Amino acid sequence: MRVLIVTSGSTGDVAPYTGLGARLREAGHEVTLATHEPFRDTVELPFVPLPGDLREILPQARGQDGSGSGTGPRALLRLMRIARPLVAELGDGIVRAVEQTRPDAMLLSTVVAPLGYQVAEAAGIPWAGVFLQPVFPTGDFGPVLIGGRPLGRLGNRLTGRFLESAAHPLYARPVRDLRRRLGLPQRGMAALQRAQQHRWPTFHGFSPTVVPRPADWPASQEVVGYWWPERPSGWTPPREVEAFLAAGPAPVFIGFGSMAAGRGERLAAPVLEAVTKAGVRAIVQAGWSGLTVAGGPDVLSVGPMPHDWLFPRMAAVVHHSGAGTTAAGLRAGVPAVPVPVLADQPFWARRLRELGVAPAGVPLPRLTADRLAGALRAATTDPRHAARAQEVAAALRTEDGAARIIAWLKTQQPSS
């Protein structure tokens, strides 16, 4: 089958689908990935560009100066307001991707699903959601996109439904315009959402060990396991990294991915001070923030590097708690220090603590050298975190998140 995977977002919103696409290709499918142009060189699959670049949006998501809270309903509404122009463009991009690739089936990430569903309906092809976060309302935990703070079973469910409805204005006009352009009858967002959720399945690409499937979800919502990113073909570790690793005890990894964009200079000093106070060595990844720390022989600054190679060699990983980086740390079997920034990241930080693989997180707006140093000491000296991390990693090795997608595609193959 010709399969089109569509996703939008930052590196962590794209990388898992490279691994899923590679597995589908191994199973005999022709796979194309549609996402933003800046990721073209990192996607080793046939590629179709989508409009927009999240690097222009993320610095605004936490307020004008980048120091405000990125969680809670107000922050989500701010993010939705900022994202509105991008959403309006994405629908046209998905139409072009379908016209170019003529897929037999579509796999759609969380952000693009409300748009891609309309295009799939017009094309008369099956589709499925492939989500990285548990966004469907449940009583088990609070709404993930505002941090997942527990509000009691009834409060969790009601707030989840409210926020689901609150997202409708973000998509209503683009969906209306898209359906008009595609010759589809007009329907309200709530009716479209119900049809979307019950007609086609949503496969969640995280481990049931990490987030068990809520019992109050409908049967269409499945938790299938992680989709692991592909390591770039021909990649070899830089000599300076191998030399640094060989020169002393296992270091900690510190990186904030795309979440600290524009804050590299402000973060460098507290990060270096924390590393010194905790008495650890560190590999610091620049990410979109441009974070570079000059700390003598015990600190090494690096660029992009496959987490599946680097993380198992660390004593702990300090990260922004995005879904993809959280998964990579769990797979490596090493303790974490969560530094959540916005949206779903506090939810994953809480799960890491509840799993026993991490101490309490240090939200980025409240990060200081002393707080980070304390978390580093806890993660690297408490043997319970390391033992539990190894247990979780062993459980993940028994799971195969791509197998369920492959099985579903078999049921959707066009009859000859």
Secondary structure, DSSP 8 states (H G I E B T S, - for coil): -EEEEE--SSHHHHHHHHHHHHHHHHTT-EEEEEEEGGGGGG--S-EEEES--GGGTGGGTT-TTS-S-B-SHHHHHHHHHHHHHHHHHHHHHHHHHHHHH--SEEEE-TTTHHHHHHHHHHHT--EEEEESS--S--SSS--GGGT-----HHHHHHHHHHHHHHTHHHHHHHHHHHHHHHT-----HHHHHHHHHHHS-EEE-S-TTTS---TTS-TTEEE---------TT----HHHHHHHHTSS--EEE--TTTTTT-HHHHHHHHHHHHHHHT--EEEE-GGGT-----GGGEEEE----HHHHGGG-SEEEE---HHHHHHHHHHT--EEE---BTTHHHHHHHHHHHTSS-----GGG--HHHHHHHHHHHHH-HHHHHHHHHHHHHHTT--HHHHHHHHHHHT----
